[in-house]
Amino acid sequence: MLENLFAFMHKPELYQASTSKLWDDEHISKKMLESHLDEWDAATRPHKFVDKSVDWIVSILPPKKHPKLIDLGCGPGIYAEKFFAKYIV
């Protein structure tokens, strides 16, 4: 039993491919989305902070001059959605 526990303590190499299907689990993916949308600080920052961040970026990169945006990250696209809202106004 102890040997099995030690196997879980092994730290993987950086950027090592995983065989885990963690994000495919229906319960986990549903709860992660809820965490992002409910502004749980461990998932997405509070929406007021996101709004300030988007406003700052829009001030230096106006969407009409820079219509393409790539949202590199993990999450449901909260930043991208807020940028889009600034673009269509």
C-alpha positions in Angstrom: 0.0 0.0 0.0 2.8 2.4 0.9 4.5 1.8 -2.4 1.2 2.8 -4.2 1.1 6.1 -2.2 4.7 6.9 -3.1 3.9 6.5 -6.8 1.4 9.4 -6.5 4.1 11.6 -5.0 6.2 11.6 -8.1 6.2 15.0 -9.7 5.8 14.9 -13.5 8.3 16.6 -15.8 7.3 20.1 -16.8 4.9 20.1 -19.8 4.7 16.3 -19.6 1.6 15.0 -21.4 -1.0 13.6 -19.1 -3.3 10.7 -19.5 -5.7 12.1 -17.0 -9.3 12.7 -18.2 -9.9 15.2 -15.4 -11.5 17.9 -17.6 -13.7 15.4 -19.4 -15.4 14.5 -16.1 -18.9 15.9 -16.3 -19.0 16.8 -12.6 -15.6 18.5 -12.6 -16.2 20.5 -15.8 -19.6 21.7 -14.6 -18.2 22.8 -11.2 -15.3 24.6 -12.8 -17.6 26.5 -15.1 -19.7 27.5 -12.0 -16.5 28.6 -10.2 -15.6 30.9 -13.1 -19.1 32.4 -13.5 -19.7 32.7 -9.7 -16.5 34.8 -9.4 -14.8 32.4 -7.1 -11.4 34.0 -6.6 -9.5 30.8 -7.3 -11.0 30.5 -10.8 -11.7 33.9 -12.5 -10.9 37.2 -10.8 -13.9 39.2 -9.6 -15.8 40.7 -12.6 -15.0 44.3 -11.4 -11.3 43.5 -11.7 -11.9 42.0 -15.1 -13.8 45.0 -16.2 -11.0 47.3 -15.1 -8.5 45.2 -16.9 -10.5 45.2 -20.1 -11.0 48.9 -19.9 -7.2 49.5 -19.5 -6.4 47.2 -22.4 -9.0 48.9 -24.6 -7.6 52.2 -23.7 -4.2 51.3 -25.2 -5.5 49.0 -28.0 -8.8 50.3 -29.2 -10.9 47.5 -30.6 -11.8 49.5 -33.8 -8.1 49.7 -34.7 -7.3 46.2 -33.4 -10.3 44.1 -34.2 -8.6 40.7 -33.6 -8.2 39.3 -30.2 -6.8 36.0 -29.0 -7.8 34.9 -25.5 -5.0 32.6 -24.4 -5.9 31.0 -21.2 -8.1 28.6 -19.4 -11.6 29.5 -18.7 -15.0 30.1 -20.3 -14.0 33.3 -22.2 -15.1 36.0 -19.8 -12.3 38.4 -20.9 -13.0 37.7 -24.6 -16.7 38.3 -24.1 -16.1 41.6 -22.4 -13.7 42.7 -25.2 -16.3 41.8 -27.8 -18.9 43.9 -26.0 -16.4 46.9 -26.2 -15.9 46.2 -29.9 -19.6 46.2 -30.9 -20.4 49.5 -29.0 
